[in-house]
């Protein structure tokens, strides 16, 4: 079990997930789809204050892509303006792609190499799609991230994934300090309840784990508030929720969602962790290092 922390005394990490595989322009006029739109949203949110960016990419038709050239353009455009930000690329299993297709983005090298890459620790169902992550897929992606010096952003939706994290640690496929996003409110996994959240946190290995809480859909605001109060990190953004209110009457923007996190943190006197501070905390090299 993870040792207790007085997290509310420490700066909180804000992890921005500005878009994803599912959101469309028809669902929200504010969701950034094309790479330049994602970059614009990231830079606007960086002016407010964020720590990590969880990047997805789309092709000109709006379909999800794992093309390293597209990701390289986004990474380059962000780093031209904000080289301090920690950039994480997706290796999602929701498109049913091969390991080679999902891992293409890990081949980016040099100044455009991502700091982190997402690693979902098991298969799971969403409302209308599945994320397929067979054990050999998880271990292969973990090996490639390790060999390329890219830290996994571990995605945890239920307690079994905490067990998988411990198994990867035992095999030295991942190394502390770890970073994990714990996601709640998905229809087929842990819910935004104290019992579920406590059980998932308790399932994490005893190694140094910096964990963030995220709420999906209407669970986003209550989980965000809990994360800002007590967790090391919070994940926020239009990938997880397109609305400011549970009644789905007020469309959200990434900037407004980030501003709301800042307002919650300010209300309890908790600062936001800078990307430079987070690089030190997570053992990430400085850009160009």
C-alpha positions as CSV (number, residue, x, y, z in Angstrom):
1,X,0.0,0.0,0.0
2,X,1.2,3.5,-0.8
3,X,2.4,5.3,2.3
4,X,0.2,8.2,3.4
5,X,1.2,11.7,2.3
6,X,0.3,15.1,3.5
7,X,-0.3,16.0,-0.2
8,X,-2.2,19.1,0.5
9,X,1.0,20.7,1.8
10,X,2.8,20.0,-1.5
11,X,2.3,21.6,-4.9
12,X,-0.2,19.8,-7.1
13,X,0.6,18.6,-10.5
14,X,-1.8,19.6,-13.3
15,X,-1.9,17.0,-16.1
16,X,-3.8,18.4,-19.1
17,X,-5.5,16.0,-21.5
18,X,-6.8,18.4,-24.1
19,X,-8.3,16.0,-26.6
20,X,-8.5,12.3,-27.2
21,X,-9.7,9.6,-29.6
22,X,-13.4,10.0,-29.1
23,X,-14.5,13.7,-29.0
24,X,-15.7,15.3,-32.2
25,X,-16.6,18.8,-33.3
26,X,-20.2,17.8,-33.4
27,X,-20.0,16.9,-29.7
28,X,-18.2,20.2,-28.8
29,X,-17.2,23.3,-30.7
30,X,-14.3,23.7,-28.3
31,X,-12.5,20.4,-28.6
32,X,-9.1,20.8,-30.4
33,X,-8.8,18.2,-33.2
34,X,-6.0,19.3,-35.6
35,X,-2.4,19.5,-34.3
36,X,-2.3,23.3,-34.5
37,X,-5.6,23.5,-32.5
38,X,-4.1,21.2,-29.8
39,X,-0.9,23.3,-29.7
40,X,-3.0,26.5,-29.3
41,X,-5.0,25.1,-26.5
42,X,-1.9,23.8,-24.7
43,X,-0.1,27.1,-24.9
44,X,-3.2,29.0,-23.6
45,X,-3.5,26.6,-20.7
46,X,0.3,26.9,-20.0
47,X,-0.3,30.6,-19.5
48,X,-2.7,29.7,-16.7
49,X,-0.4,27.1,-15.3
50,X,0.0,23.4,-16.2
51,X,2.6,20.8,-15.5
52,X,2.2,17.8,-17.9
53,X,0.4,17.5,-21.2
54,X,-1.1,14.2,-22.4
55,X,-1.1,14.4,-26.2
56,X,-3.3,12.7,-28.8
57,X,-3.1,13.5,-32.5
58,X,-5.6,13.5,-35.4
59,X,-5.2,13.2,-39.2
60,X,-6.7,15.9,-41.5
61,X,-10.0,13.9,-41.5
62,X,-10.1,14.1,-37.7
63,X,-9.3,10.4,-37.2
64,X,-6.8,9.3,-34.5
65,X,-3.2,8.9,-35.7
66,X,0.0,7.6,-34.1
67,X,2.2,9.1,-36.8
68,X,5.5,10.2,-35.3
69,X,5.7,13.0,-37.9
70,X,2.4,14.5,-36.6
71,X,3.4,14.1,-33.0
72,X,6.8,15.6,-33.8
73,X,5.2,18.7,-35.2
74,X,3.1,19.2,-32.1
75,X,6.0,18.6,-29.7
76,X,8.2,21.0,-31.7
77,X,5.6,23.7,-31.7
78,X,5.0,23.4,-28.0
79,X,8.6,23.3,-27.1
80,X,9.4,26.3,-29.2
81,X,7.3,28.3,-26.8
82,X,7.2,26.3,-23.6
83,X,10.3,24.0,-23.4
84,X,9.6,23.5,-19.7
85,X,6.4,21.5,-20.2
86,X,6.5,17.7,-19.6
87,X,5.1,16.2,-22.8
88,X,3.4,12.7,-22.8
89,X,2.3,11.0,-26.0
90,X,-0.4,8.4,-26.2
91,X,0.1,4.7,-27.0
92,X,-3.6,3.9,-26.5
93,X,-5.2,0.6,-27.3
94,X,-8.6,2.0,-28.2
95,X,-8.0,1.9,-32.0
96,X,-7.3,-1.8,-32.2
97,X,-3.8,-1.2,-33.7
98,X,-0.8,-3.4,-33.7
99,X,2.0,-2.9,-31.2
100,X,4.2,-1.5,-34.0
101,X,1.6,1.1,-34.9
102,X,1.0,2.1,-31.3
103,X,4.8,2.3,-30.6
104,X,5.7,4.4,-33.6
105,X,5.6,7.6,-31.6
106,X,8.2,6.1,-29.3
107,X,10.7,6.2,-32.1
108,X,10.9,10.0,-32.0
109,X,14.5,11.0,-31.0
110,X,16.6,14.1,-30.3
111,X,15.0,17.3,-29.0
112,X,11.5,16.1,-30.1
113,X,11.6,12.9,-28.0
114,X,8.6,12.8,-25.7
115,X,9.3,12.9,-21.9
116,X,6.6,10.3,-21.2
117,X,4.2,7.9,-23.0
118,X,0.9,6.5,-21.8
119,X,0.7,2.8,-20.8
120,X,-2.7,1.4,-19.9
121,X,-2.1,-1.6,-17.7
122,X,-4.9,-3.9,-18.8
123,X,-7.8,-4.2,-21.3
124,X,-11.1,-2.5,-20.4
125,X,-14.4,-1.6,-21.9
126,X,-15.7,2.0,-22.3
127,X,-19.3,2.9,-23.2
128,X,-19.0,2.0,-26.8
129,X,-15.4,0.9,-27.4
130,X,-12.8,-1.3,-25.8
131,X,-9.1,-0.6,-25.0
132,X,-7.2,-3.7,-25.8
133,X,-4.0,-4.2,-23.8
134,X,-3.0,-7.8,-23.6
135,X,-0.2,-8.7,-21.1
136,X,2.4,-9.1,-23.8
137,X,1.4,-5.8,-25.3
138,X,1.8,-4.0,-22.0
139,X,5.2,-5.6,-21.3
140,X,6.5,-4.9,-24.9
141,X,5.5,-1.3,-24.7
142,X,7.0,-1.0,-21.2
143,X,10.3,-2.5,-22.5
144,X,10.4,0.0,-25.4
145,X,9.7,2.9,-23.2
146,X,12.5,1.8,-20.8
147,X,15.0,1.2,-23.6
148,X,14.3,4.6,-25.1
149,X,14.4,6.5,-21.8
150,X,10.7,7.5,-22.0
151,X,8.9,7.4,-18.6
152,X,5.5,5.6,-18.7
153,X,2.4,7.5,-17.7
154,X,0.7,4.5,-16.1
155,X,-3.1,4.4,-16.6
156,X,-5.0,2.7,-13.9
157,X,-8.8,2.1,-14.1
158,X,-9.2,-0.6,-11.4
159,X,-7.4,-2.5,-8.7
160,X,-6.1,-5.2,-11.0
161,X,-4.1,-2.6,-12.9
162,X,-2.3,-1.7,-9.6
163,X,-1.3,-5.4,-9.4
164,X,0.0,-5.2,-12.9
165,X,2.1,-2.2,-12.0
166,X,3.7,-4.2,-9.2
167,X,4.4,-7.0,-11.6
168,X,6.2,-4.7,-14.0
169,X,8.2,-3.3,-11.1
170,X,9.3,-6.8,-10.1
171,X,10.5,-7.4,-13.6
172,X,12.3,-4.1,-13.7
173,X,10.3,-2.9,-16.7
174,X,9.4,0.3,-14.9
175,X,11.5,2.1,-12.3
176,X,10.6,4.5,-9.4
177,X,9.6,7.2,-9.2
178,X,6.5,6.1,-11.0
179,X,3.8,8.4,-12.3
180,X,0.2,7.0,-12.6
181,X,-3.2,8.5,-13.5
182,X,-6.1,6.8,-11.7
183,X,-9.3,7.3,-13.7
184,X,-12.7,7.0,-12.2
185,X,-16.3,7.1,-13.5
186,X,-15.9,4.8,-16.6
187,X,-18.9,2.5,-16.9
188,X,-16.9,-0.7,-16.7
189,X,-14.3,0.2,-14.1
190,X,-13.8,1.9,-10.7
191,X,-16.3,4.6,-9.9
192,X,-16.0,8.0,-8.2
193,X,-16.8,6.7,-4.7
194,X,-14.6,6.9,-1.7
195,X,-14.5,3.1,-1.5
196,X,-13.4,2.7,-5.1
197,X,-10.9,5.5,-4.9
198,X,-9.4,4.2,-1.7
199,X,-9.2,0.6,-3.0
200,X,-7.4,1.7,-6.2
201,X,-4.9,3.8,-4.2
202,X,-4.4,0.9,-1.8
203,X,-3.7,-1.4,-4.8
204,X,-0.7,0.6,-5.9
205,X,2.8,-0.9,-5.1
206,X,4.7,0.4,-2.1
207,X,7.4,2.0,-4.4
208,X,7.5,5.7,-4.9
209,X,4.3,6.4,-6.9
210,X,3.2,9.9,-7.8
211,X,-0.5,9.5,-8.6
212,X,-3.1,11.7,-10.1
213,X,-6.8,11.4,-10.0
214,X,-9.1,11.9,-13.0
215,X,-12.9,11.8,-13.3
216,X,-14.6,10.8,-16.6
217,X,-17.8,12.6,-17.7
218,X,-19.8,14.0,-14.8
219,X,-17.3,12.5,-12.3
220,X,-14.7,15.0,-13.4
221,X,-15.5,17.9,-11.1
222,X,-15.9,15.9,-7.8
223,X,-12.8,13.9,-8.5
224,X,-10.9,17.1,-9.5
225,X,-11.9,18.7,-6.2
226,X,-10.8,15.6,-4.2
227,X,-7.5,15.5,-6.2
228,X,-6.7,19.1,-5.6
229,X,-7.4,18.7,-1.9
230,X,-5.5,15.5,-1.2
231,X,-3.7,13.9,-4.2
232,X,-0.2,14.6,-5.7
233,X,-1.7,15.3,-9.1
234,X,-4.9,15.9,-11.0
235,X,-5.8,15.2,-14.6
236,X,-8.1,17.6,-16.4
237,X,-9.2,18.3,-19.9
238,X,-11.7,17.7,-22.7
239,X,-10.5,14.2,-23.4
240,X,-12.4,13.1,-20.2
241,X,-15.3,15.5,-20.1
242,X,-16.8,18.1,-22.5
243,X,-19.0,19.9,-19.9
244,X,-18.6,22.3,-17.0
245,X,-21.8,21.0,-15.3
246,X,-23.4,17.6,-14.6
247,X,-26.5,18.7,-16.5
248,X,-24.5,19.2,-19.7
249,X,-25.7,22.7,-20.3
250,X,-22.4,24.5,-20.2
251,X,-19.7,23.4,-22.7
252,X,-16.2,23.4,-21.3
253,X,-13.0,24.6,-22.7
254,X,-9.6,23.3,-21.7
255,X,-8.6,26.7,-20.5
256,X,-11.7,27.1,-18.3
257,X,-11.2,23.6,-16.8
258,X,-7.6,24.5,-15.9
259,X,-8.7,27.8,-14.4
260,X,-11.2,25.9,-12.3
261,X,-8.4,23.7,-10.9
262,X,-6.4,26.8,-10.0
263,X,-9.4,28.3,-8.3
264,X,-9.9,25.1,-6.2
265,X,-6.2,25.0,-5.3
266,X,-6.1,28.7,-4.4
267,X,-9.1,28.2,-2.2
268,X,-7.2,25.8,0.0
269,X,-3.8,27.6,-0.4
270,X,-2.2,24.9,-2.4
271,X,0.3,25.9,-5.1
272,X,0.5,24.3,-8.6
273,X,3.7,22.5,-9.3
274,X,5.8,23.9,-12.1
275,X,7.1,21.6,-14.9
276,X,10.6,22.2,-13.7
277,X,9.7,21.1,-10.2
278,X,7.9,18.0,-11.6
279,X,10.9,17.0,-13.8
280,X,13.0,16.9,-10.6
281,X,10.3,15.0,-8.7
282,X,9.8,12.4,-11.5
283,X,13.5,11.9,-12.3
284,X,13.1,13.3,-15.8
285,X,16.1,14.9,-17.6
286,X,16.0,18.5,-18.5
287,X,15.2,19.3,-22.1
288,X,18.4,18.8,-24.0
289,X,19.9,16.9,-21.1
